[in-house]
Amino acid sequence: MNYRLLLIAALMSLISAACGLAGIAPPPPPTVAPSPTPLPAPTLTPTPTLGPREYIDAVYCWKSRIDTGEFELFRFFNNGTVIGAFVSPFADCQDAWNKMAQYLTIDEVMTFNHGEYHLSGTVVRFELKQARADKIIGEVTGSYTGDKMLLTKQGAEQLEYIFVKP
């Protein structure tokens, strides 16, 4: 048997015990759960100066490529308000709008993600606020051609939203 290793282990244990008794190396304090760090508001992307504000009364829809029957509806009101909602399960955009129209009204703005849009010519831009709150959760920019909108949220992939007949 190798007495040298046993002697080293015993000596290390003795040194550790002596340090603990002398207060040289006290045990660490108990760990405390970290406090949540508030997320900063998103930094909005600068956009070119838009012309005079235009208003529409329309619904645009995007069909999810991942979840069958899921759609995102954006309801634009002629007072500059927009509301957005992910809805499912529906057969197509028209079906989604037909069944959700009674809920996506100006009186229910705070129930859904909402904001004020600026439409000028072919450019549309708006910030979305969280449902039941005034905290901005994202910005949306894109182009408008009447029958469709190409929208980019938070600088991510551009998605095509089609016009849905009321």
MIMI-592698 format. One record per atom (N, C-alpha, C, O): residue number from 1; residue in one letter; atom name; x, y, z. Coordinates in pm, whole numbers. Example, Ala and Ser with C-alpha at 12.3 -4.5 7.8 and 13.67 -1.06 7.14 Angstrom:
2
> 1, a, N, 1319, -569, 780;
> 1, a, CA, 1230, -450, 780;
> 1, a, C, 1320, -330, 780;
> 1, a, O, 1424, -332, 846;
> 2, s, N, 1285, -225, 708;
> 2, s, CA, 1367, -106, 714;
> 2, s, C, 1290, 3, 787;
> 2, s, O, 1341, 114, 804;
end
This chain:
166
> 1, m, N, 85, -117, 0;
> 1, m, CA, 0, 0, 0;
> 1, m, C, 89, 123, 0;
> 1, m, O, 196, 125, 62;
> 2, n, N, 43, 225, -70;
> 2, n, CA, 122, 346, -83;
> 2, n, C, 89, 440, 33;
> 2, n, O, -15, 506, 33;
> 3, y, N, 180, 444, 131;
> 3, y, CA, 158, 527, 251;
> 3, y, C, 175, 675, 222;
> 3, y, O, 123, 760, 294;
> 4, r, N, 248, 705, 118;
> 4, r, CA, 270, 844, 85;
> 4, r, C, 138, 914, 49;
> 4, r, O, 113, 1025, 97;
> 5, l, N, 51, 851, -34;
> 5, l, CA, -78, 909, -71;
> 5, l, C, -169, 921, 50;
> 5, l, O, -239, 1021, 66;
> 6, l, N, -168, 821, 135;
> 6, l, CA, -249, 824, 256;
> 6, l, C, -204, 937, 348;
> 6, l, O, -287, 1006, 407;
> 7, l, N, -74, 957, 360;
> 7, l, CA, -19, 1064, 443;
> 7, l, C, -57, 1201, 387;
> 7, l, O, -91, 1292, 463;
> 8, i, N, -51, 1218, 255;
> 8, i, CA, -87, 1346, 192;
> 8, i, C, -236, 1374, 214;
> 8, i, O, -272, 1487, 246;
> 9, a, N, -322, 1275, 198;
> 9, a, CA, -466, 1293, 217;
> 9, a, C, -497, 1330, 360;
> 9, a, O, -579, 1418, 385;
> 10, a, N, -432, 1264, 456;
> 10, a, CA, -456, 1294, 598;
> 10, a, C, -408, 1435, 631;
> 10, a, O, -474, 1508, 704;
> 11, l, N, -294, 1473, 577;
> 11, l, CA, -240, 1607, 601;
> 11, l, C, -332, 1714, 543;
> 11, l, O, -354, 1817, 607;
> 12, m, N, -386, 1693, 424;
> 12, m, CA, -479, 1789, 362;
> 12, m, C, -606, 1801, 445;
> 12, m, O, -657, 1911, 462;
> 13, s, N, -657, 1691, 496;
> 13, s, CA, -777, 1695, 581;
> 13, s, C, -750, 1773, 707;
> 13, s, O, -833, 1852, 751;
> 14, l, N, -633, 1752, 766;
> 14, l, CA, -595, 1822, 889;
> 14, l, C, -582, 1972, 863;
> 14, l, O, -627, 2053, 944;
> 15, i, N, -521, 2010, 751;
> 15, i, CA, -505, 2152, 717;
> 15, i, C, -643, 2215, 693;
> 15, i, O, -667, 2326, 739;
> 16, s, N, -732, 2146, 622;
> 16, s, CA, -867, 2198, 596;
> 16, s, C, -943, 2218, 726;
> 16, s, O, -1010, 2319, 743;
> 17, a, N, -933, 2122, 817;
> 17, a, CA, -1004, 2133, 946;
> 17, a, C, -948, 2249, 1027;
> 17, a, O, -1024, 2323, 1090;
> 18, a, N, -816, 2266, 1027;
> 18, a, CA, -754, 2375, 1103;
> 18, a, C, -796, 2510, 1045;
> 18, a, O, -823, 2604, 1120;
> 19, c, N, -801, 2522, 913;
> 19, c, CA, -843, 2648, 850;
> 19, c, C, -988, 2678, 886;
> 19, c, O, -1022, 2794, 911;
> 20, g, N, -1073, 2577, 887;
> 20, g, CA, -1213, 2597, 923;
> 20, g, C, -1228, 2642, 1066;
> 20, g, O, -1307, 2732, 1094;
> 21, l, N, -1152, 2582, 1159;
> 21, l, CA, -1159, 2620, 1300;
> 21, l, C, -1102, 2759, 1322;
> 21, l, O, -1150, 2832, 1409;
> 22, a, N, -1002, 2797, 1247;
> 22, a, CA, -940, 2928, 1265;
> 22, a, C, -1018, 3038, 1194;
> 22, a, O, -987, 3156, 1209;
> 23, g, N, -1119, 3001, 1119;
> 23, g, CA, -1199, 3102, 1050;
> 23, g, C, -1132, 3156, 926;
> 23, g, O, -1174, 3259, 873;
> 24, i, N, -1029, 3090, 880;
> 24, i, CA, -958, 3136, 761;
> 24, i, C, -1042, 3116, 635;
> 24, i, O, -1044, 3201, 546;
> 25, a, N, -1110, 3005, 629;
> 25, a, CA, -1190, 2975, 510;
> 25, a, C, -1331, 2937, 554;
> 25, a, O, -1368, 2820, 553;
> 26, p, N, -1410, 3036, 593;
> 26, p, CA, -1545, 3003, 637;
> 26, p, C, -1629, 2951, 520;
> 26, p, O, -1598, 2978, 404;
> 27, p, N, -1733, 2878, 551;
> 27, p, CA, -1817, 2827, 441;
> 27, p, C, -1885, 2944, 369;
> 27, p, O, -1914, 3047, 430;
> 28, p, N, -1911, 2928, 242;
> 28, p, CA, -1974, 3037, 167;
> 28, p, C, -2117, 3060, 215;
> 28, p, O, -2182, 2968, 265;
> 29, p, N, -2167, 3183, 200;
> 29, p, CA, -2304, 3211, 242;
> 29, p, C, -2404, 3136, 153;
> 29, p, O, -2370, 3097, 41;
> 30, p, N, -2526, 3116, 202;
> 30, p, CA, -2625, 3045, 119;
> 30, p, C, -2657, 3126, -8;
> 30, p, O, -2653, 3249, -9;
> 31, t, N, -2688, 3053, -113;
> 31, t, CA, -2717, 3120, -240;
> 31, t, C, -2857, 3181, -237;
> 31, t, O, -2951, 3124, -181;
> 32, v, N, -2869, 3297, -298;
> 32, v, CA, -2997, 3366, -306;
> 32, v, C, -3041, 3365, -451;
> 32, v, O, -2960, 3385, -542;
> 33, a, N, -3170, 3343, -473;
> 33, a, CA, -3222, 3342, -610;
> 33, a, C, -3200, 3480, -672;
> 33, a, O, -3221, 3582, -606;
> 34, p, N, -3160, 3484, -799;
> 34, p, CA, -3138, 3614, -863;
> 34, p, C, -3269, 3690, -880;
> 34, p, O, -3375, 3631, -900;
> 35, s, N, -3259, 3821, -871;
> 35, s, CA, -3379, 3903, -890;
> 35, s, C, -3399, 3923, -1040;
> 35, s, O, -3301, 3934, -1114;
> 36, p, N, -3523, 3927, -1086;
> 36, p, CA, -3547, 3942, -1230;
> 36, p, C, -3499, 4078, -1280;
> 36, p, O, -3516, 4181, -1215;
> 37, t, N, -3438, 4074, -1397;
> 37, t, CA, -3390, 4197, -1459;
> 37, t, C, -3497, 4245, -1557;
> 37, t, O, -3538, 4170, -1645;
> 38, p, N, -3544, 4369, -1542;
> 38, p, CA, -3647, 4416, -1635;
> 38, p, C, -3592, 4426, -1777;
> 38, p, O, -3479, 4471, -1799;
> 39, l, N, -3674, 4383, -1872;
> 39, l, CA, -3632, 4391, -2012;
> 39, l, C, -3649, 4534, -2062;
> 39, l, O, -3752, 4596, -2037;
> 40, p, N, -3550, 4585, -2132;
> 40, p, CA, -3564, 4722, -2184;
> 40, p, C, -3667, 4724, -2297;
> 40, p, O, -3688, 4623, -2365;
> 41, a, N, -3730, 4837, -2317;
> 41, a, CA, -3824, 4852, -2428;
> 41, a, C, -3749, 4834, -2559;
> 41, a, O, -3633, 4875, -2570;
> 42, p, N, -3814, 4773, -2658;
> 42, p, CA, -3743, 4754, -2785;
> 42, p, C, -3703, 4887, -2847;
> 42, p, O, -3776, 4986, -2839;
> 43, t, N, -3586, 4887, -2909;
> 43, t, CA, -3540, 5006, -2979;
> 43, t, C, -3605, 5007, -3117;
> 43, t, O, -3589, 4913, -3195;
> 44, l, N, -3677, 5112, -3145;
> 44, l, CA, -3749, 5118, -3271;
> 44, l, C, -3655, 5150, -3386;
> 44, l, O, -3560, 5227, -3372;
> 45, t, N, -3682, 5090, -3500;
> 45, t, CA, -3601, 5110, -3618;
> 45, t, C, -3636, 5243, -3683;
> 45, t, O, -3753, 5272, -3706;
> 46, p, N, -3536, 5326, -3711;
> 46, p, CA, -3567, 5452, -3778;
> 46, p, C, -3627, 5425, -3916;
> 46, p, O, -3582, 5337, -3989;
> 47, t, N, -3727, 5501, -3951;
> 47, t, CA, -3789, 5487, -4082;
> 47, t, C, -3786, 5621, -4152;
> 47, t, O, -3776, 5725, -4087;
> 48, p, N, -3794, 5619, -4283;
> 48, p, CA, -3795, 5746, -4354;
> 48, p, C, -3919, 5826, -4314;
> 48, p, O, -4019, 5770, -4271;
> 49, t, N, -3911, 5954, -4328;
> 49, t, CA, -4025, 6039, -4297;
> 49, t, C, -4142, 5998, -4385;
> 49, t, O, -4131, 5992, -4508;
> 50, l, N, -4253, 5969, -4320;
> 50, l, CA, -4371, 5927, -4394;
> 50, l, C, -4453, 6050, -4431;
> 50, l, O, -4448, 6153, -4364;
> 51, g, N, -4527, 6037, -4537;
> 51, g, CA, -4612, 6146, -4581;
> 51, g, C, -4738, 6156, -4496;
> 51, g, O, -4742, 6104, -4385;
> 52, p, N, -4840, 6224, -4548;
> 52, p, CA, -4964, 6239, -4473;
> 52, p, C, -5023, 6102, -4438;
> 52, p, O, -5016, 6007, -4516;
> 53, r, N, -5081, 6097, -4321;
> 53, r, CA, -5138, 5972, -4272;
> 53, r, C, -5265, 5937, -4350;
> 53, r, O, -5350, 6023, -4375;
> 54, e, N, -5276, 5809, -4387;
> 54, e, CA, -5395, 5759, -4456;
> 54, e, C, -5458, 5653, -4367;
> 54, e, O, -5391, 5592, -4284;
> 55, y, N, -5586, 5631, -4384;
> 55, y, CA, -5658, 5535, -4300;
> 55, y, C, -5730, 5433, -4387;
> 55, y, O, -5778, 5464, -4496;
> 56, i, N, -5738, 5311, -4337;
> 56, i, CA, -5811, 5205, -4406;
> 56, i, C, -5901, 5135, -4305;
> 56, i, O, -5878, 5142, -4184;
> 57, d, N, -6002, 5069, -4354;
> 57, d, CA, -6088, 4985, -4272;
> 57, d, C, -6082, 4848, -4337;
> 57, d, O, -6158, 4818, -4429;
> 58, a, N, -5990, 4764, -4288;
> 58, a, CA, -5962, 4639, -4358;
> 58, a, C, -5907, 4533, -4262;
> 58, a, O, -5866, 4563, -4150;
> 59, v, N, -5907, 4410, -4310;
> 59, v, CA, -5851, 4297, -4236;
> 59, v, C, -5750, 4227, -4326;
> 59, v, O, -5777, 4203, -4444;
> 60, y, N, -5633, 4196, -4269;
> 60, y, CA, -5530, 4122, -4341;
> 60, y, C, -5496, 3997, -4261;
> 60, y, O, -5498, 3998, -4138;
> 61, c, N, -5464, 3890, -4333;
> 61, c, CA, -5447, 3760, -4269;
> 61, c, C, -5320, 3691, -4319;
> 61, c, O, -5285, 3698, -4437;
> 62, w, N, -5252, 3625, -4225;
> 62, w, CA, -5134, 3544, -4257;
> 62, w, C, -5161, 3402, -4211;
> 62, w, O, -5208, 3381, -4100;
> 63, k, N, -5132, 3305, -4296;
> 63, k, CA, -5152, 3164, -4264;
> 63, k, C, -5020, 3104, -4216;
> 63, k, O, -4918, 3115, -4283;
> 64, s, N, -5024, 3042, -4099;
> 64, s, CA, -4904, 2980, -4043;
> 64, s, C, -4857, 2866, -4132;
> 64, s, O, -4937, 2787, -4182;
> 65, r, N, -4727, 2858, -4152;
> 65, r, CA, -4669, 2747, -4228;
> 65, r, C, -4639, 2628, -4138;
> 65, r, O, -4611, 2519, -4187;
> 66, i, N, -4645, 2651, -4008;
> 66, i, CA, -4608, 2546, -3913;
> 66, i, C, -4731, 2479, -3852;
> 66, i, O, -4742, 2357, -3853;
> 67, d, N, -4822, 2561, -3799;
> 67, d, CA, -4939, 2507, -3731;
> 67, d, C, -5060, 2508, -3823;
> 67, d, O, -5106, 2614, -3864;
> 68, t, N, -5110, 2390, -3855;
> 68, t, CA, -5226, 2377, -3941;
> 68, t, C, -5346, 2446, -3878;
> 68, t, O, -5377, 2423, -3761;
> 69, g, N, -5413, 2528, -3954;
> 69, g, CA, -5534, 2594, -3906;
> 69, g, C, -5510, 2719, -3825;
> 69, g, O, -5606, 2779, -3776;
> 70, e, N, -5382, 2762, -3809;
> 70, e, CA, -5354, 2884, -3732;
> 70, e, C, -5331, 3001, -3827;
> 70, e, O, -5267, 2988, -3931;
> 71, f, N, -5387, 3117, -3788;
> 71, f, CA, -5378, 3238, -3869;
> 71, f, C, -5350, 3356, -3778;
> 71, f, O, -5381, 3354, -3659;
> 72, e, N, -5291, 3461, -3837;
> 72, e, CA, -5279, 3588, -3765;
> 72, e, C, -5362, 3690, -3841;
> 72, e, O, -5345, 3709, -3962;
> 73, l, N, -5452, 3755, -3769;
> 73, l, CA, -5537, 3858, -3827;
> 73, l, C, -5493, 3994, -3777;
> 73, l, O, -5472, 4013, -3657;
> 74, f, N, -5480, 4090, -3868;
> 74, f, CA, -5460, 4230, -3832;
> 74, f, C, -5584, 4305, -3878;
> 74, f, O, -5619, 4302, -3996;
> 75, r, N, -5650, 4370, -3784;
> 75, r, CA, -5771, 4448, -3813;
> 75, r, C, -5734, 4595, -3806;
> 75, r, O, -5698, 4646, -3699;
> 76, f, N, -5743, 4664, -3919;
> 76, f, CA, -5712, 4806, -3927;
> 76, f, C, -5843, 4884, -3926;
> 76, f, O, -5935, 4855, -4003;
> 77, f, N, -5852, 4983, -3838;
> 77, f, CA, -5971, 5067, -3828;
> 77, f, C, -5944, 5202, -3893;
> 77, f, O, -5829, 5245, -3904;
> 78, n, N, -6051, 5270, -3936;
> 78, n, CA, -6034, 5397, -4006;
> 78, n, C, -6005, 5514, -3912;
> 78, n, O, -6009, 5629, -3955;
> 79, n, N, -5974, 5486, -3785;
> 79, n, CA, -5931, 5592, -3693;
> 79, n, C, -5782, 5581, -3660;
> 79, n, O, -5731, 5655, -3576;
> 80, g, N, -5711, 5488, -3728;
> 80, g, CA, -5567, 5472, -3706;
> 80, g, C, -5531, 5361, -3608;
> 80, g, O, -5413, 5340, -3580;
> 81, t, N, -5630, 5291, -3555;
> 81, t, CA, -5605, 5183, -3460;
> 81, t, C, -5589, 5051, -3535;
> 81, t, O, -5654, 5028, -3637;
> 82, v, N, -5501, 4965, -3483;
> 82, v, CA, -5483, 4831, -3537;
> 82, v, C, -5484, 4733, -3420;
> 82, v, O, -5430, 4762, -3314;
> 83, i, N, -5546, 4617, -3441;
> 83, i, CA, -5538, 4509, -3342;
> 83, i, C, -5493, 4383, -3414;
> 83, i, O, -5524, 4362, -3531;
> 84, g, N, -5421, 4299, -3342;
> 84, g, CA, -5369, 4175, -3400;
> 84, g, C, -5397, 4058, -3309;
> 84, g, O, -5390, 4070, -3187;
> 85, a, N, -5428, 3943, -3370;
> 85, a, CA, -5455, 3824, -3291;
> 85, a, C, -5418, 3699, -3370;
> 85, a, O, -5443, 3691, -3491;
> 86, f, N, -5358, 3603, -3301;
> 86, f, CA, -5338, 3470, -3357;
> 86, f, C, -5463, 3391, -3324;
> 86, f, O, -5507, 3389, -3209;
> 87, v, N, -5520, 3325, -3423;
> 87, v, CA, -5644, 3250, -3403;
> 87, v, C, -5633, 3112, -3467;
> 87, v, O, -5559, 3093, -3564;
> 88, s, N, -5707, 3016, -3411;
> 88, s, CA, -5709, 2880, -3466;
> 88, s, C, -5825, 2805, -3402;
> 88, s, O, -5877, 2854, -3302;
> 89, p, N, -5867, 2695, -3449;
> 89, p, CA, -5838, 2633, -3578;
> 89, p, C, -5944, 2674, -3680;
> 89, p, O, -6064, 2671, -3651;
> 90, f, N, -5900, 2712, -3795;
> 90, f, CA, -5991, 2755, -3902;
> 90, f, C, -5944, 2695, -4033;
> 90, f, O, -5828, 2655, -4047;
> 91, a, N, -6036, 2688, -4130;
> 91, a, CA, -6004, 2628, -4260;
> 91, a, C, -5918, 2720, -4345;
> 91, a, O, -5825, 2674, -4413;
> 92, d, N, -5948, 2850, -4343;
> 92, d, CA, -5873, 2946, -4424;
> 92, d, C, -5891, 3085, -4364;
> 92, d, O, -5959, 3102, -4263;
> 93, c, N, -5829, 3184, -4427;
> 93, c, CA, -5834, 3322, -4375;
> 93, c, C, -5976, 3376, -4370;
> 93, c, O, -6014, 3441, -4273;
> 94, q, N, -6055, 3349, -4473;
> 94, q, CA, -6192, 3399, -4476;
> 94, q, C, -6273, 3338, -4362;
> 94, q, O, -6351, 3408, -4297;
> 95, d, N, -6256, 3210, -4338;
> 95, d, CA, -6326, 3143, -4227;
> 95, d, C, -6283, 3202, -4093;
> 95, d, O, -6366, 3225, -4005;
> 96, a, N, -6153, 3226, -4078;
> 96, a, CA, -6102, 3284, -3953;
> 96, a, C, -6164, 3421, -3929;
> 96, a, O, -6209, 3451, -3819;
> 97, w, N, -6168, 3504, -4033;
> 97, w, CA, -6226, 3638, -4017;
> 97, w, C, -6377, 3630, -3990;
> 97, w, O, -6427, 3700, -3902;
> 98, n, N, -6448, 3546, -4064;
> 98, n, CA, -6594, 3535, -4045;
> 98, n, C, -6628, 3499, -3901;
> 98, n, O, -6726, 3550, -3846;
> 99, k, N, -6549, 3411, -3841;
> 99, k, CA, -6580, 3366, -3705;
> 99, k, C, -6523, 3457, -3597;
> 99, k, O, -6568, 3453, -3482;
> 100, m, N, -6424, 3540, -3631;
> 100, m, CA, -6362, 3628, -3531;
> 100, m, C, -6408, 3773, -3543;
> 100, m, O, -6377, 3854, -3456;
> 101, a, N, -6480, 3808, -3648;
> 101, a, CA, -6521, 3947, -3672;
> 101, a, C, -6595, 4008, -3553;
> 101, a, O, -6576, 4125, -3522;
> 102, q, N, -6679, 3929, -3488;
> 102, q, CA, -6757, 3983, -3376;
> 102, q, C, -6669, 4017, -3256;
> 102, q, O, -6712, 4094, -3169;
> 103, y, N, -6548, 3963, -3250;
> 103, y, CA, -6457, 3989, -3138;
> 103, y, C, -6354, 4097, -3170;
> 103, y, O, -6312, 4172, -3082;
> 104, l, N, -6313, 4105, -3294;
> 104, l, CA, -6209, 4201, -3334;
> 104, l, C, -6274, 4335, -3368;
> 104, l, O, -6275, 4378, -3484;
> 105, t, N, -6326, 4400, -3266;
> 105, t, CA, -6396, 4528, -3284;
> 105, t, C, -6322, 4638, -3210;
> 105, t, O, -6235, 4612, -3127;
> 106, i, N, -6356, 4762, -3241;
> 106, i, CA, -6292, 4877, -3178;
> 106, i, C, -6316, 4877, -3027;
> 106, i, O, -6234, 4928, -2951;
> 107, d, N, -6428, 4820, -2983;
> 107, d, CA, -6459, 4815, -2839;
> 107, d, C, -6371, 4714, -2765;
> 107, d, O, -6360, 4720, -2643;
> 108, e, N, -6309, 4623, -2837;
> 108, e, CA, -6229, 4517, -2776;
> 108, e, C, -6078, 4537, -2796;
> 108, e, O, -6001, 4442, -2786;
> 109, v, N, -6038, 4659, -2825;
> 109, v, CA, -5897, 4688, -2856;
> 109, v, C, -5804, 4635, -2748;
> 109, v, O, -5704, 4572, -2780;
> 110, m, N, -5833, 4660, -2622;
> 110, m, CA, -5742, 4622, -2513;
> 110, m, C, -5737, 4471, -2491;
> 110, m, O, -5649, 4423, -2419;
> 111, t, N, -5830, 4396, -2548;
> 111, t, CA, -5831, 4250, -2532;
> 111, t, C, -5720, 4184, -2614;
> 111, t, O, -5677, 4074, -2582;
> 112, f, N, -5676, 4251, -2717;
> 112, f, CA, -5577, 4195, -2809;
> 112, f, C, -5452, 4283, -2814;
> 112, f, O, -5452, 4394, -2760;
> 113, n, N, -5346, 4233, -2879;
> 113, n, CA, -5232, 4319, -2907;
> 113, n, C, -5285, 4433, -2994;
> 113, n, O, -5367, 4411, -3084;
> 114, h, N, -5240, 4555, -2966;
> 114, h, CA, -5300, 4671, -3031;
> 114, h, C, -5199, 4783, -3049;
> 114, h, O, -5091, 4780, -2990;
> 115, g, N, -5234, 4880, -3130;
> 115, g, CA, -5147, 4995, -3151;
> 115, g, C, -5210, 5095, -3246;
> 115, g, O, -5327, 5084, -3283;
> 116, e, N, -5128, 5193, -3285;
> 116, e, CA, -5169, 5295, -3381;
> 116, e, C, -5083, 5276, -3506;
> 116, e, O, -4960, 5267, -3496;
> 117, y, N, -5145, 5270, -3621;
> 117, y, CA, -5068, 5251, -3744;
> 117, y, C, -5051, 5382, -3819;
> 117, y, O, -5133, 5474, -3807;
> 118, h, N, -4944, 5389, -3895;
> 118, h, CA, -4920, 5502, -3985;
> 118, h, C, -4906, 5443, -4125;
> 118, h, O, -4811, 5372, -4155;
> 119, l, N, -5002, 5475, -4207;
> 119, l, CA, -5002, 5430, -4346;
> 119, l, C, -4987, 5553, -4433;
> 119, l, O, -5062, 5650, -4419;
> 120, s, N, -4891, 5548, -4523;
> 120, s, CA, -4868, 5660, -4614;
> 120, s, C, -4821, 5603, -4747;
> 120, s, O, -4711, 5548, -4757;
> 121, g, N, -4904, 5617, -4848;
> 121, g, CA, -4869, 5561, -4979;
> 121, g, C, -4863, 5410, -4971;
> 121, g, O, -4964, 5345, -4945;
> 122, t, N, -4745, 5356, -4994;
> 122, t, CA, -4729, 5210, -4989;
> 122, t, C, -4656, 5164, -4865;
> 122, t, O, -4621, 5046, -4854;
> 123, v, N, -4630, 5254, -4770;
> 123, v, CA, -4555, 5219, -4649;
> 123, v, C, -4649, 5216, -4529;
> 123, v, O, -4730, 5307, -4509;
> 124, v, N, -4638, 5111, -4449;
> 124, v, CA, -4716, 5100, -4326;
> 124, v, C, -4620, 5070, -4211;
> 124, v, O, -4523, 4997, -4228;
> 125, r, N, -4649, 5129, -4095;
> 125, r, CA, -4563, 5110, -3978;
> 125, r, C, -4650, 5121, -3854;
> 125, r, O, -4737, 5209, -3846;
> 126, f, N, -4626, 5031, -3757;
> 126, f, CA, -4696, 5044, -3629;
> 126, f, C, -4621, 4969, -3520;
> 126, f, O, -4546, 4875, -3547;
> 127, e, N, -4644, 5012, -3397;
> 127, e, CA, -4592, 4942, -3280;
> 127, e, C, -4709, 4867, -3219;
> 127, e, O, -4820, 4919, -3210;
> 128, l, N, -4684, 4744, -3176;
> 128, l, CA, -4787, 4667, -3109;
> 128, l, C, -4765, 4673, -2959;
> 128, l, O, -4653, 4658, -2911;
> 129, k, N, -4874, 4696, -2887;
> 129, k, CA, -4870, 4694, -2742;
> 129, k, C, -4935, 4565, -2695;
> 129, k, O, -5021, 4508, -2762;
> 130, q, N, -4891, 4521, -2580;
> 130, q, CA, -4941, 4397, -2521;
> 130, q, C, -5090, 4411, -2489;
> 130, q, O, -5137, 4519, -2454;
> 131, a, N, -5164, 4301, -2500;
> 131, a, CA, -5305, 4301, -2463;
> 131, a, C, -5321, 4346, -2319;
> 131, a, O, -5243, 4309, -2232;
> 132, r, N, -5422, 4427, -2294;
> 132, r, CA, -5455, 4480, -2162;
> 132, r, C, -5344, 4565, -2102;
> 132, r, O, -5337, 4581, -1980;
> 133, a, N, -5257, 4621, -2185;
> 133, a, CA, -5145, 4702, -2134;
> 133, a, C, -5105, 4805, -2239;
> 133, a, O, -5149, 4801, -2353;
> 134, d, N, -5020, 4896, -2195;
> 134, d, CA, -4967, 4996, -2288;
> 134, d, C, -4818, 4976, -2313;
> 134, d, O, -4750, 5066, -2362;
> 135, k, N, -4767, 4858, -2279;
> 135, k, CA, -4625, 4828, -2299;
> 135, k, C, -4603, 4783, -2444;
> 135, k, O, -4666, 4688, -2490;
> 136, i, N, -4513, 4852, -2514;
> 136, i, CA, -4482, 4815, -2652;
> 136, i, C, -4404, 4684, -2652;
> 136, i, O, -4303, 4670, -2583;
> 137, i, N, -4454, 4587, -2730;
> 137, i, CA, -4388, 4457, -2736;
> 137, i, C, -4320, 4433, -2870;
> 137, i, O, -4249, 4334, -2887;
> 138, g, N, -4341, 4521, -2966;
> 138, g, CA, -4275, 4503, -3094;
> 138, g, C, -4317, 4606, -3196;
> 138, g, O, -4417, 4676, -3179;
> 139, e, N, -4241, 4613, -3301;
> 139, e, CA, -4275, 4704, -3410;
> 139, e, C, -4292, 4625, -3538;
> 139, e, O, -4230, 4521, -3557;
> 140, v, N, -4375, 4677, -3624;
> 140, v, CA, -4404, 4613, -3751;
> 140, v, C, -4387, 4719, -3860;
> 140, v, O, -4439, 4830, -3848;
> 141, t, N, -4316, 4684, -3965;
> 141, t, CA, -4299, 4773, -4079;
> 141, t, C, -4328, 4693, -4206;
> 141, t, O, -4315, 4571, -4207;
> 142, g, N, -4365, 4762, -4310;
> 142, g, CA, -4389, 4689, -4433;
> 142, g, C, -4444, 4773, -4544;
> 142, g, O, -4445, 4896, -4539;
> 143, s, N, -4490, 4702, -4647;
> 143, s, CA, -4546, 4769, -4764;
> 143, s, C, -4691, 4727, -4781;
> 143, s, O, -4732, 4618, -4742;
> 144, y, N, -4767, 4817, -4841;
> 144, y, CA, -4911, 4800, -4857;
> 144, y, C, -4947, 4821, -5003;
> 144, y, O, -4908, 4920, -5064;
> 145, t, N, -5022, 4725, -5060;
> 145, t, CA, -5064, 4739, -5199;
> 145, t, C, -5214, 4727, -5216;
> 145, t, O, -5263, 4718, -5329;
> 146, g, N, -5289, 4725, -5107;
> 146, g, CA, -5434, 4712, -5115;
> 146, g, C, -5478, 4568, -5098;
> 146, g, O, -5550, 4537, -5004;
> 147, d, N, -5434, 4479, -5189;
> 147, d, CA, -5475, 4340, -5178;
> 147, d, C, -5383, 4258, -5088;
> 147, d, O, -5415, 4144, -5054;
> 148, k, N, -5269, 4314, -5050;
> 148, k, CA, -5180, 4244, -4957;
> 148, k, C, -5087, 4342, -4886;
> 148, k, O, -5068, 4456, -4929;
> 149, m, N, -5030, 4293, -4776;
> 149, m, CA, -4928, 4366, -4702;
> 149, m, C, -4810, 4272, -4684;
> 149, m, O, -4828, 4154, -4653;
> 150, l, N, -4691, 4322, -4703;
> 150, l, CA, -4569, 4248, -4673;
> 150, l, C, -4515, 4310, -4545;
> 150, l, O, -4466, 4423, -4546;
> 151, l, N, -4524, 4236, -4434;
> 151, l, CA, -4490, 4291, -4303;
> 151, l, C, -4370, 4221, -4243;
> 151, l, O, -4352, 4100, -4257;
> 152, t, N, -4288, 4300, -4175;
> 152, t, CA, -4171, 4249, -4104;
> 152, t, C, -4185, 4290, -3958;
> 152, t, O, -4199, 4408, -3927;
> 153, k, N, -4181, 4190, -3870;
> 153, k, CA, -4191, 4218, -3726;
> 153, k, C, -4053, 4210, -3665;
> 153, k, O, -3982, 4110, -3682;
> 154, q, N, -4014, 4315, -3593;
> 154, q, CA, -3886, 4318, -3522;
> 154, q, C, -3769, 4282, -3612;
> 154, q, O, -3672, 4222, -3566;
> 155, g, N, -3775, 4317, -3738;
> 155, g, CA, -3665, 4292, -3830;
> 155, g, C, -3650, 4148, -3871;
> 155, g, O, -3551, 4112, -3936;
> 156, a, N, -3747, 4062, -3836;
> 156, a, CA, -3739, 3920, -3872;
> 156, a, C, -3787, 3900, -4016;
> 156, a, O, -3794, 3995, -4094;
> 157, e, N, -3820, 3777, -4049;
> 157, e, CA, -3862, 3740, -4184;
> 157, e, C, -3986, 3818, -4228;
> 157, e, O, -4078, 3842, -4150;
> 158, q, N, -3987, 3857, -4354;
> 158, q, CA, -4102, 3929, -4410;
> 158, q, C, -4213, 3828, -4440;
> 158, q, O, -4190, 3725, -4504;
> 159, l, N, -4335, 3860, -4394;
> 159, l, CA, -4449, 3770, -4412;
> 159, l, C, -4555, 3838, -4498;
> 159, l, O, -4573, 3960, -4491;
> 160, e, N, -4624, 3758, -4578;
> 160, e, CA, -4728, 3812, -4666;
> 160, e, C, -4865, 3795, -4602;
> 160, e, O, -4907, 3683, -4571;
> 161, y, N, -4934, 3906, -4584;
> 161, y, CA, -5069, 3908, -4529;
> 161, y, C, -5163, 3944, -4644;
> 161, y, O, -5141, 4042, -4715;
> 162, i, N, -5268, 3863, -4661;
> 162, i, CA, -5361, 3889, -4770;
> 162, i, C, -5485, 3961, -4719;
> 162, i, O, -5526, 3944, -4604;
> 163, f, N, -5544, 4041, -4806;
> 163, f, CA, -5666, 4114, -4774;
> 163, f, C, -5780, 4014, -4761;
> 163, f, O, -5794, 3923, -4844;
> 164, v, N, -5861, 4031, -4658;
> 164, v, CA, -5977, 3944, -4637;
> 164, v, C, -6101, 4030, -4653;
> 164, v, O, -6113, 4136, -4592;
> 165, k, N, -6193, 3984, -4736;
> 165, k, CA, -6315, 4062, -4760;
> 165, k, C, -6406, 4055, -4638;
> 165, k, O, -6428, 3948, -4582;
> 166, p, N, -6458, 4171, -4597;
> 166, p, CA, -6547, 4173, -4479;
> 166, p, C, -6679, 4104, -4504;
> 166, p, O, -6764, 4097, -4415;
end
